[in-house]
Amino acid sequence: MDQQGASSEVLLKNVLIDKGISCQNYGLPSFISTGQPVQIGDPIWLITGTVQNQHPEYNYIAIWANGYDDKGNMVAVTLDSAHIVGQILLYLENGETGTFTLHLNMASNLKSVHIFAHSYAMMPP
């Protein structure tokens, strides 16, 4: 599902969330009021998984995740930037399966993660 609740026709086949170490510097978006920019060597959340494109025509798949505390406040976001800040982009033909990795800022109060996907007919700008 995308953030509007519409089907993106992307099937999440598996996912793993683990702690990791950042291999690059990232800034945090202004709507995340807690935390500092991420530096090389800082702890981060790594989300890895596999998705399958089930859209009959759209081959570009944007994937991102948001993390929330127990009150529903957003405390972690995707740090990656592939054409759109805060998202990664995969190219998968209909029926094809691919792997992804998302990097999220570390938040000690993280209680839940929501993963989103959206399919596109052409590469987003």
C-alpha positions in Angstrom: 0.0 0.0 0.0 1.1 3.6 -0.5 0.5 6.3 2.1 -3.0 7.0 0.7 -4.0 3.3 1.2 -4.1 2.5 -2.5 -2.5 -0.8 -3.7 0.9 -0.3 -5.3 0.8 -3.9 -6.6 4.1 -4.4 -4.8 4.3 -7.5 -2.6 6.5 -7.5 0.4 7.8 -11.1 0.6 10.1 -10.7 3.6 11.7 -8.1 5.8 14.4 -7.9 8.5 15.1 -4.9 10.8 18.4 -4.8 12.5 20.9 -2.4 14.0 23.9 -1.3 11.8 26.6 1.2 11.4 26.3 4.1 8.9 28.9 4.0 6.0 28.1 7.6 5.0 26.8 10.9 6.2 23.1 11.7 6.1 21.1 14.8 7.0 17.7 14.5 8.7 14.6 16.1 7.3 13.3 19.2 9.2 10.1 17.4 10.3 12.1 15.1 12.5 12.6 17.3 15.5 14.7 14.8 17.5 18.1 13.6 16.6 21.2 14.9 14.8 22.5 14.4 11.3 23.9 10.9 10.8 27.7 10.6 10.5 29.9 7.8 9.3 30.2 5.2 12.1 26.9 6.3 13.8 24.4 3.6 14.7 21.4 3.3 12.3 18.5 1.0 11.6 18.9 -1.3 8.6 15.8 -2.7 6.9 16.4 -5.4 4.3 13.9 -7.3 2.4 12.5 -8.7 -0.8 9.6 -7.4 -2.9 7.9 -8.6 -6.0 6.4 -6.3 -8.6 2.9 -7.4 -9.5 1.9 -4.4 -11.5 1.2 -5.3 -15.1 2.7 -2.2 -16.6 4.8 -0.1 -14.0 8.4 -1.2 -13.5 9.8 1.5 -11.2 9.3 0.8 -7.5 9.9 3.4 -4.8 10.3 2.1 -1.3 10.6 4.0 2.0 9.9 3.5 5.7 9.0 5.6 8.7 9.5 4.6 12.3 7.3 5.6 15.2 7.4 5.7 19.0 4.7 4.3 21.3 2.7 7.5 21.0 2.7 7.5 17.2 5.2 10.2 16.7 7.5 9.8 13.7 11.1 9.3 15.1 12.9 7.6 12.2 12.9 8.0 8.5 14.5 6.6 5.4 17.9 8.4 5.0 18.5 7.2 1.4 17.9 9.4 -1.6 17.2 7.9 -5.0 15.6 10.5 -7.3 13.2 11.4 -4.4 14.7 12.3 -0.9 13.8 9.6 1.6 13.2 6.8 -0.8 15.1 4.1 -2.8 14.2 3.1 -6.3 14.1 -0.4 -7.8 13.5 -1.4 -11.4 11.5 -4.7 -11.6 9.6 -6.2 -14.4 6.1 -7.7 -13.8 6.6 -10.8 -11.6 10.2 -10.1 -10.9 11.5 -10.2 -7.4 14.3 -7.9 -6.0 16.0 -7.1 -2.7 16.2 -3.8 -1.0 18.0 -2.1 1.9 16.8 1.0 3.7 18.8 3.0 6.1 16.9 4.8 8.9 18.2 7.1 11.6 18.7 5.5 15.0 15.9 6.2 17.5 16.1 4.5 20.9 12.3 4.9 21.3 11.4 3.2 18.1 8.4 0.9 18.6 7.0 0.3 15.1 8.1 0.7 11.4 5.7 1.2 8.5 7.1 0.3 5.1 5.6 1.9 2.0 6.0 1.3 -1.7 4.7 3.0 -4.9 5.0 1.9 -8.5 5.6 4.2 -11.4 5.3 3.9 -15.1 8.5 5.9 -15.6 11.5 6.9 -13.4 10.5 9.7 -11.0 12.3 13.0 -11.5 
